[in-house]
């Protein structure tokens, strides 16, 4: 199996640091990248349940490429409305999921990183 690319390894360490109170699962993809799943992310009261897992893939080209898309467990809106644009039901890593499409146009490998992107996706989900 191929080891994680150095930048991906650094991203994994940063994710583990940012989410130190959460279980973080890291699944190497065999090409230098990794699939990451962070358990028990609080997403506020707009959804049921109010916590879910967040998953994404950091590919071997990172940080020269965006971390996209992100996934979470199946959620229902508390107000009973349908999900809006950017949220699609799917299956990811063998589990039912919602795909959270939040592409970072103008991804800047100097400023943007996997932790910041995850935080932006969580903040976006909480704001809906």
C-alpha positions in Angstrom: 0.0 0.0 0.0 1.2 3.5 -0.8 1.9 5.8 2.1 0.1 9.0 2.4 1.6 11.9 0.5 3.4 14.3 2.9 0.8 17.1 2.4 -2.0 14.6 2.9 -0.3 13.3 6.1 -0.1 16.9 7.3 -3.8 17.5 6.5 -4.7 14.3 8.5 -2.7 15.6 11.5 -4.5 19.0 11.2 -7.9 17.3 11.0 -7.1 15.2 14.1 -6.0 18.3 15.9 -9.0 20.4 14.9 -11.4 17.6 15.8 -9.5 16.2 18.8 -12.8 15.6 20.7 -14.2 13.5 17.9 -13.3 10.1 16.5 -11.5 10.6 13.2 -11.3 7.7 10.8 -8.5 7.8 8.1 -8.7 5.3 5.2 -5.6 5.5 2.9 -6.7 5.3 -0.8 -3.5 3.5 -2.0 -2.5 6.5 -4.2 -1.2 8.8 -1.5 -4.6 10.3 -0.6 -7.0 9.4 2.2 -10.7 9.3 2.9 -11.5 11.0 6.2 -14.6 10.6 8.3 -15.1 12.7 11.5 -17.8 11.5 13.8 -20.4 13.4 15.8 -20.3 16.8 14.2 -22.9 19.2 15.7 -24.9 20.9 13.0 -27.4 22.8 15.1 -31.2 22.7 15.3 -32.1 23.1 11.6 -31.7 19.3 11.0 -32.6 16.0 12.7 -30.5 14.5 14.0 -28.5 17.5 15.3 -25.2 15.7 14.9 -23.8 13.6 12.1 -20.5 12.4 10.6 -18.7 14.4 8.0 -16.6 12.7 5.3 -14.4 13.8 2.5 -11.5 12.7 0.3 -8.1 14.4 0.4 -6.4 13.3 -2.9 -2.7 12.9 -3.5 -2.6 16.2 -5.4 -3.5 18.1 -2.2 -3.0 21.0 -1.6 -3.0 21.8 -5.3 -6.6 20.6 -5.5 -9.8 21.4 -3.7 -11.2 19.1 -1.0 -14.6 18.4 -2.7 -17.3 17.2 -2.2 -18.1 16.5 1.4 -20.6 14.0 2.7 -22.7 13.5 5.9 -25.2 11.1 7.3 -28.9 11.3 6.2 -30.6 14.4 7.7 -34.1 15.7 7.7 -34.8 19.4 7.9 -36.5 20.3 11.2 -39.0 22.5 9.3 -40.1 19.6 7.1 -38.9 21.3 3.9 -36.9 19.6 1.2 -33.2 20.0 1.0 -32.1 23.0 -1.1 -29.5 23.2 -3.9 -26.1 21.7 -3.2 -27.5 18.7 -1.1 -28.1 15.4 -2.8 -29.0 12.0 -1.3 -26.5 9.3 -2.4 -24.4 6.4 -1.1 -20.8 7.1 0.0 -18.3 4.6 1.3 -21.1 2.0 1.5 -23.4 4.1 3.7 -26.4 6.2 3.0 -25.3 9.9 2.8 -26.0 13.4 1.7 -23.5 14.9 -0.7 -22.7 18.5 0.3 -21.6 20.3 -2.8 -19.6 23.3 -1.8 -16.8 23.8 -4.4 -14.2 26.4 -3.6 -13.9 28.5 -6.8 -10.5 30.0 -6.7 -9.0 27.4 -4.3 -5.7 28.8 -3.2 -3.2 26.2 -2.0 -1.4 28.7 0.1 -4.5 29.9 2.0 -7.0 27.1 1.8 -6.7 23.7 3.5 -8.7 20.6 4.4 -9.6 21.9 7.9 -10.8 25.3 6.7 -12.9 23.6 4.0 -14.5 21.2 6.5 -15.3 24.1 8.8 -16.8 26.1 5.9 -19.0 23.2 4.9 -20.2 22.7 8.6 -20.9 26.5 8.9 -22.9 26.4 5.6 -24.9 23.4 6.8 -25.7 25.1 10.1 -26.8 28.3 8.3 -29.5 26.6 6.1 
